């Protein structure tokens, strides 16, 4: 998977986001003291998970991480750094970002944070605008299904490099999309641009589980 970005370091808020009591087995097996962002003291483990600033190294020319600059030298290249502010980003995503499939905002437990690839540009033109190419998890599955061939008798395009069905024109994998039944069910239960209902999610999840158990997925 193509990814030109590598985390260099993170500046975190000095307030623990989680405090856990360690069991006797953990006390005997885990090293005490500092292992940032984890701190173990007085039989408890503190986790400092609130990042204020993330410093990322972007590989020159859009190359994969590590191809041009060695990982151990990333801290020496401030000209390649990109700063991100996770807390502001989460606020922006909560207030302004909507799903690219159903155009609805995220909610607690169902965030709009699923993308379809590193190469997509998710950045908005302005910070108060919605990010592009992000979906609810269920909407991402629905969008994917609507792009895939679900014909009962698909006909592969014979042209080299054309992975499409000549019947419907949608993407057809080299193995003929063994998940066609699941895609067909998803298209029937979820209309284009509509958010899957809880019942539809359960039915699609069950279909995928049966698909994987059968060894065809």
C-alpha positions as CSV (number, residue, x, y, z in Angstrom):
1,X,0.0,0.0,0.0
2,X,1.4,3.4,-1.0
3,X,2.0,5.8,1.9
4,X,4.6,8.6,1.8
5,X,4.0,9.6,5.4
6,X,5.7,8.5,8.6
7,X,5.1,9.7,12.1
8,X,8.3,11.4,13.5
9,X,7.0,12.3,17.0
10,X,3.9,13.5,18.8
11,X,3.5,16.2,21.4
12,X,0.9,15.0,23.9
13,X,-1.2,16.7,26.5
14,X,0.3,15.9,30.0
15,X,-3.0,14.6,31.3
16,X,-3.7,10.9,31.2
17,X,-6.6,9.8,29.0
18,X,-6.7,6.3,30.6
19,X,-5.7,4.9,34.0
20,X,-5.8,1.2,34.5
21,X,-5.0,-0.9,37.6
22,X,-2.4,-3.5,36.9
23,X,-2.9,-7.1,37.9
24,X,-0.3,-9.1,39.8
25,X,0.7,-10.8,36.6
26,X,1.2,-7.5,34.9
27,X,3.2,-6.2,37.8
28,X,5.6,-9.1,37.6
29,X,5.9,-9.1,33.8
30,X,5.9,-5.5,32.8
31,X,8.7,-3.0,33.2
32,X,8.0,-0.3,35.6
33,X,8.7,3.4,35.0
34,X,8.5,5.4,31.7
35,X,7.7,3.9,28.4
36,X,6.1,7.0,26.8
37,X,3.1,7.4,26.2
38,X,2.6,4.8,28.9
39,X,3.7,5.5,32.5
40,X,3.5,2.8,35.1
41,X,3.5,3.9,38.7
42,X,2.1,2.7,42.1
43,X,0.5,-0.4,40.5
44,X,-1.3,1.6,37.8
45,X,-0.7,2.2,34.1
46,X,-1.3,5.7,32.8
47,X,-1.8,6.3,29.1
48,X,-1.3,9.8,27.7
49,X,-3.4,9.6,24.5
50,X,-4.4,13.2,23.9
51,X,-2.1,14.4,21.1
52,X,-1.7,18.1,20.6
53,X,0.6,18.1,17.7
54,X,1.7,15.2,15.4
55,X,4.8,15.7,13.3
56,X,4.8,13.7,10.1
57,X,7.6,13.2,7.6
58,X,6.4,13.3,3.9
59,X,8.7,11.5,1.5
60,X,9.9,13.8,-1.3
61,X,8.2,13.3,-4.7
62,X,5.3,11.3,-3.2
63,X,7.5,8.2,-3.0
64,X,6.8,5.5,-0.4
65,X,8.1,6.1,3.1
66,X,11.8,5.1,3.5
67,X,12.6,5.1,-0.3
68,X,14.4,8.4,-0.3
69,X,15.0,9.4,3.3
70,X,16.1,6.8,5.9
71,X,13.7,6.4,8.7
72,X,16.3,7.2,11.3
73,X,17.0,10.5,9.6
74,X,13.5,11.8,9.4
75,X,14.0,14.0,12.4
76,X,16.8,15.8,10.6
77,X,14.6,17.0,7.7
78,X,12.2,19.7,9.0
79,X,11.6,20.8,5.4
80,X,9.8,17.5,4.9
81,X,7.7,17.8,8.0
82,X,3.9,18.3,8.1
83,X,2.3,19.3,11.3
84,X,-1.2,18.0,12.2
85,X,-3.4,19.0,15.1
86,X,-5.4,15.9,16.1
87,X,-7.7,17.7,18.6
88,X,-8.6,20.4,16.1
89,X,-9.0,17.7,13.4
90,X,-11.4,15.7,15.5
91,X,-13.4,18.9,16.2
92,X,-13.5,19.7,12.5
93,X,-14.6,16.2,11.7
94,X,-17.3,16.2,14.3
95,X,-18.7,19.6,13.3
96,X,-18.3,19.8,9.6
97,X,-17.4,16.5,7.9
98,X,-20.2,14.5,6.3
99,X,-20.3,11.1,4.7
100,X,-19.5,11.1,1.0
101,X,-22.1,8.4,0.4
102,X,-25.2,9.5,2.5
103,X,-24.2,13.2,3.2
104,X,-25.0,12.7,6.9
105,X,-22.6,13.7,9.7
106,X,-21.0,11.2,12.1
107,X,-22.2,10.4,15.5
108,X,-20.8,8.8,18.7
109,X,-19.9,5.2,17.8
110,X,-20.4,5.8,14.1
111,X,-17.8,8.3,13.0
112,X,-17.2,9.5,9.4
113,X,-13.6,8.3,9.3
114,X,-13.3,5.5,6.7
115,X,-11.4,6.2,3.5
116,X,-10.6,4.1,0.4
117,X,-6.9,4.6,0.0
118,X,-3.8,6.6,0.9
119,X,-3.7,8.3,-2.5
120,X,-7.1,10.0,-2.0
121,X,-7.1,13.7,-1.0
122,X,-9.3,14.0,2.1
123,X,-8.3,17.6,2.8
124,X,-11.1,20.3,2.5
125,X,-10.4,23.6,0.8
126,X,-11.0,25.3,4.2
127,X,-11.0,24.0,7.8
128,X,-14.7,24.7,8.2
129,X,-15.6,22.5,5.1
130,X,-16.3,18.8,5.0
131,X,-13.4,16.5,4.2
132,X,-13.7,14.6,1.0
133,X,-13.7,10.8,0.4
134,X,-14.7,9.8,3.9
135,X,-17.5,7.5,4.9
136,X,-19.4,5.8,7.8
137,X,-18.1,2.2,8.0
138,X,-21.4,0.8,6.7
139,X,-21.7,3.4,4.0
140,X,-18.2,2.5,2.8
141,X,-19.2,-1.1,2.4
142,X,-22.4,0.0,0.5
143,X,-20.4,2.3,-1.8
144,X,-17.9,-0.5,-2.6
145,X,-20.7,-3.0,-3.3
146,X,-22.4,-0.6,-5.8
147,X,-19.1,-0.4,-7.7
148,X,-18.7,-4.1,-8.0
149,X,-20.3,-6.5,-10.5
150,X,-23.1,-8.7,-9.1
151,X,-24.3,-10.3,-12.2
152,X,-25.4,-13.9,-11.8
153,X,-23.5,-14.8,-15.0
154,X,-20.7,-12.2,-15.4
155,X,-18.9,-11.8,-18.7
156,X,-15.3,-10.6,-18.3
157,X,-14.0,-7.9,-20.7
158,X,-11.4,-9.7,-22.9
159,X,-9.3,-6.6,-23.4
160,X,-6.0,-6.6,-21.5
161,X,-6.2,-4.6,-18.3
162,X,-10.0,-4.0,-18.5
163,X,-11.3,-5.5,-15.3
164,X,-14.9,-5.0,-16.0
165,X,-18.0,-7.0,-16.7
166,X,-19.4,-6.5,-20.3
167,X,-22.9,-7.1,-19.0
168,X,-23.1,-4.3,-16.4
169,X,-19.8,-2.4,-16.9
170,X,-18.9,-2.6,-13.3
171,X,-15.6,-3.8,-11.8
172,X,-15.0,-7.6,-12.1
173,X,-12.1,-9.1,-10.2
174,X,-9.9,-11.8,-11.9
175,X,-11.6,-14.5,-9.8
176,X,-15.1,-13.4,-11.0
177,X,-16.2,-11.7,-7.7
178,X,-17.1,-14.7,-5.6
179,X,-18.8,-12.2,-3.3
180,X,-21.4,-11.4,-5.9
181,X,-24.3,-12.7,-3.7
182,X,-23.3,-10.3,-0.9
183,X,-22.9,-7.4,-3.3
184,X,-26.4,-8.2,-4.8
185,X,-27.9,-8.3,-1.3
186,X,-26.2,-5.0,-0.4
187,X,-27.5,-3.3,-3.5
188,X,-31.0,-4.6,-2.8
189,X,-31.0,-3.4,0.9
190,X,-29.2,-0.1,0.4
191,X,-30.2,2.3,-2.3
192,X,-27.6,4.7,-3.8
193,X,-26.9,7.6,-1.4
194,X,-28.9,6.1,1.5
195,X,-27.4,5.2,4.8
196,X,-27.8,1.5,5.7
197,X,-30.5,0.8,8.3
198,X,-29.5,-1.2,11.5
199,X,-31.4,-4.2,10.0
200,X,-29.6,-3.9,6.7
201,X,-26.2,-3.7,8.5
202,X,-27.0,-6.9,10.5
203,X,-28.1,-8.8,7.3
204,X,-25.0,-7.7,5.4
205,X,-22.7,-8.6,8.3
206,X,-24.3,-12.0,8.5
207,X,-23.9,-12.5,4.7
208,X,-20.2,-11.6,4.9
209,X,-19.7,-14.0,7.8
210,X,-21.3,-16.9,5.9
211,X,-19.2,-15.9,2.8
212,X,-16.0,-16.1,4.8
213,X,-17.0,-19.4,6.4
214,X,-17.7,-20.9,3.1
215,X,-14.1,-20.1,2.0
216,X,-15.2,-18.2,-1.1
217,X,-14.4,-14.7,0.3
